[in-house]
């Protein structure tokens, strides 16, 4: 009996010793790929010293004394602490850089237009706003010039956007197709930063009028105005009329003064003027955004909810507003102009209205959702 108990105790003790050792070995035995740079030619001896077998050498470089090795965590730590090893680094994963296609860009058929070779090349779009960050990774080569109506040092630079609104609008029109960030509706269009709103996002009708005049005098094809006020101005109206008569297509945000019932006329100025296209905002389900202004002046609709675009400092953010809808229409106009450069501003406007997708109530949606490819196909028949 004593002999039997002694044997059982030996087995128990043996198992008690073996289990933790086996578990430890399993943990240390898991191998990971490491890039190891040796300081000199004694690399074979070093690998042998740390139990690195030849089958664990996955690749050997010629230009540098570097090997790709499969190592346990313990081996990696040991090699890293050795004076003849320069570097021991996990073989980190790399990914192709990619850009996001904001939902609105596809929604207005811009990607279809791009795939057909239409990108808005050589079309000049003036962004009357808070300025554009012309150093942004997704905008820098498309920003061709600018002007500020302000003379104070904080706001005199059209390429300093202390607010972010103008840079966001610009990205929707023409963010680059460069495997970074986002892509714009007309990614080859020429952008011009016309700073008529200060870094706090406010300005005056005088500033807007000055910006419009600059755009006309500098040969712009399209003006985007993601801005507005509640008061009418005969002089501002005369200015937009003059720009329209000079051949510039004017596009503006209808405003964010809508109510959930959709009652009344809440469209602001300058969108309300007859020579300006007033743009309402819709969501991804083609429903009016509850903030979107409504009224008989609404002419067309575009994405304006959760719109992802560029912001200063190589950043990106999603904004809501008819301010975000308007540049979708400006971008589509640039695609159509690029497809047929002989078109007048009036013809481009008519084409966008004629090819819009009817969404229902006129006071909410105007002619409906702007559609790039449908517009281009019609433009090519002119």
N, C-alpha and C positions, 0 to 999 in steps of 0.2 A: 504494500500500500504506500509506504513512504517512497519507494522507488518510482511508483506511478505518479505521485504528486510532484516529485522532483522533475520528472520529464515534462509534466504539464506546465510547471512554473518556468522551466527553461523555454518552452514554446511561447508562452505568454510574453516573457521578457524579450525573446527574439523578435516577436511580432512588434512589440512596443518600440523596439529600436529601429526595425526595418521600415515601418510605415512613415515616420517623419523624414527619414533619409530619402526614401523614394519620392515623397512629395516635393522635397527641396530640389532634388535632382530634376524632376519634371519641370519645375518652375524655371530653373536655370537652363534647362535644355531647350527651351523655346528659342528659336533663332530668328533674328531680324537682319535685314540687309543694312550694311554700313559701308560708307566710303572711308577708306583709311589711307592717309598719306604718311609714308615713312620718311625719316630724316636721312637715311643712308642705305647702303647695300645689305645690311644684316637682316633684311626683312624675313627671309626664310627661317633663320634661327629664332627670331622673335615669334613668328607664328607657331613654330614648334613648341616654344616655351609656354605658350598660352593654349596649347592643344587645338590650334586651328589646322584642320586637315586640308589636304589639297582639294578635296571635293567641295570645300566651302569657299574656294576662290571662284567667283562667278565671272569676273572680268579683270584683266590687267591692262592698265593704260601704258602707252609708250612715251607720251610727252612728259608725263610727271610720274614719280614713284608712288602711284596710287593704285589701290586694288579695291574692287567691290567684293566684300566678304560677307558671308553669313555667319553671324556671331551670336552667342548667348549674351545676356546682359552682363554677366560676370566677366566674360572675355572682353567685351567692349570697354568696361570700366578699367580692367587691367591694362589694356593697350593704351587707353587714353592717358593713364598716369605714367606711362613709360617715357623716359627722356628721349628715346629715339623715334618716338611717334609724334608727328606734327599735328595731325588732325584725325579725329574719329567722329564722323557725322552720320546720323541716320540718313538713309537714302530717301529723302523727302519726295513726296509726290508733286508733280507739276501738272497744270491744266492749261488747255487752250484759253486764251483771253476771249471773252465774249461780251457782246452788248445785248441789252434788253430791248425788245421791241415793245414800247408802251402800247397798251391795248388800242388807244385811239389812232395810232399810226396805221395799224392794220384795218381798223374799223372804217376809215375813210378811203380804203383801197390803195394806200400809198405804196405798200410793199408789192402789190400786183403791178403798179406803175413802174416801180424800180426794176422789177424783173423783166419788164418790157423795154427797159432802156431809158425811161424818163425820170430825170432827177432834179430838174429845175436849173440846170446849168445856164449861166450868163443872165439870169433874172435877178434884178436888184430889188431887195425888200428892205424898206426902212422900218425899224422897230421904234416907234415913238413910245418911250417908256422910261425906266429908271436907269438906263444904260445897259451895257453888255460887258461882262468880263471877257475881254478878248484874249486872255491867256488860258482860258479853260481848255482842257484837253480835248473836249468834244466840239469846240467852236472856233478855235484860234485861226485856222486857215480860211474860214468862211467870213470872218468879220473884216470887211474891206475898208471901212472908214466910219466916220461918225461926227457928231456935232452936239454941243451942249448949249442950251439956252441960258444956262446959269453962269455967272461970273465969279461967284465966291469959290474959294479954293476947295472946299469940301465937295462941291458939285460940278465944277467946271470941266472935269474929265469924263467924257462919254463912255470911257472904257473902265471906269470905276463904278460898280453897281453895289452900293452899300445896302441896298434893300433886297436884292435877289429876284425881284419880280421880272425885270426886263430880261435877265439872263435865262430865266425859266421859259419865258415866251419865245425867246430866240431859239432855244433848243428844240421846241416843238416845231418851229418852222424849218430849221436847217442844222440840227446836230449831225455831226459827221458820221459816215459809215466807216468806222475805223476799229471795230472789235473792242471798243471801250464804251462803257456807259449805256447811252441810248442812241437811237437814230431818229432824225427828223423827217417830216413829211417830204421836204424837198432838199435832200442833204447836200446838193451841189449849188444851191442858191447863194447869192452874195448878200450878206447881211450888213446893215448900216445901223449903228447905234445912235439914235437921236434922243438925247436925254432931255425930256420935257417934264419929268417928275423927279423930285429930289430924292435923297437917300432915305427919307421918311415915307416916300411913296406919294407925295402930294405935289401939286403944281397949279397952274392957272390956265385959263382959256387963252391968254396972251401967249403963254409958252407953247401950247398946242398949236396955235396959229403960226408961230415962228417955226416950229418943227415941220409943219406941213409945207410952209414956204421953202424951207431948206430942201426938203425932199423933192419938190417940183424943180427947183433950180439946179439940183444935182442929178437929175435924170433918173429918179426912182421909177420903177414899174408898179410897185405895190407899196401901200402904207398900211401897217397894222397898228391899230390903236386899242390896246387892252386897257382902256381907261375911260373915264366919263364923269359927268356931273349931272345934277338934276335941273339946272337952269339953262334956258335957251339963250343964244347969243346970235344976233343978226350978223355980226362981223365974223364969228366963227363959221356960221353957215355959209357966208359969202366966200370964205377961204376954202372950205371943202368943195364948194361948187367950182371955184376957180381951179383947184387941183384936178377935179374930175374932168373939167373942160380941157385941161392941159394933157389929158391922157393917162392920169394916174388912177389906179384902182384903189379905193379906200375901203378898208374893212375895220369894223370896230365891235367891241363887246357890247351886247345889248344891256348889260347891267345885272347886278345881283340883288335886285329889289323885288323879286317875285314873291308871291305868297302861295301857300300850299293849295289854295283854292283856285289859283290862276285867274283871279278876278282883277279887272281894271287894266289900265295902260301904265306900265311901270318902266318902259324903255327909257334909257338916259340919252344924254348928248355927248358926243356927236353922232352916236349910232342912229338916232332918230331922224336925222336929216336924210332927205331923199337921195342924195348923191353918195351916201355911205351904206355899205352892206351891214345890217345889224345881225349879229350872230348870237343865237341862243345856245344854252348848254344842255346836253343830254348825258345819260349814263350809259353803261355798256348794254343795257336792255332797251335802248332807244326811248327811254322815258325822260320827260322833262325833269331836269334837276329842280328841286323845290325852290331853290334860290333864284333860278333863272328868270330874268325879267320877261314880261309878256306884253303883247299889244300888237296893233296892226303894222307897226314898223318892223317887226321881226321878219327877216328875209330868208334865213337859212339856219341850220343847226349843225353842231359838231360836238365831239366829246369834251366834257368839261368837269368830269367827276373823277377824282383819284388819278390825275394826269401826272405821270412821272416825266421829269425833264431835268435839265441842267440848272445848277445854282452855283454862285461864285465859289472859287477855291477848289475847283475840280470835284465838286459835290453834286448830289442829285437828291431830289425830293419830289413828293407827290403833292400837288395843290388842287384845289377845287375852284371853279368860277367860270364865268363867261370870258374872263381874261384868258383862260386856258383853251376855250373853244375857238376864239377868234383866230389864233395863229394856225390852227388846223386848216381853216378856210384860206388863210393867206398862203399856207404851204401848198394847198391844192391849186390855188390860182397860179402859183409859180410853176407847178408841174405842167399845167395847161399852157401857160405862156411859153415855157421851154419846149413843149411839143410842137407849137405853132407860133413862132415869134411874130408873125404878121398880124396876129389878133389884136384888136383894140381893147381897151379896158372895158368898154360896154359889152363887147362880144364875150369876153371871159366871164363877166358877171352873168350874162344871159345863159351861157353854157352851163355854169354851175347851178343856176336855178332850174334850168330845163332838165338836168340829169340827176337832180337830188331825189332821194328816196322819200316818198310821201309818208309822213309819220302821223298825220291826223290834223288836229286843230291848228288852224293857221296862226292864231295869236300866240301859240306856244312854240311852234316849230317852223313857221314860214313855209317855204317850199319843201323842207325836210332835210334829211341828212346829206351833207355834201359828199360826193363820190368822185374820186380822182380818175379812175380808169374809164368810167362812163363819160366823164367830161372830156378826157383826152380823145377818146374814140370819136366823139362828136366834133371836137376841135379839128381833127384831121380831115374832116369833110369840108371845111370852110375854104 
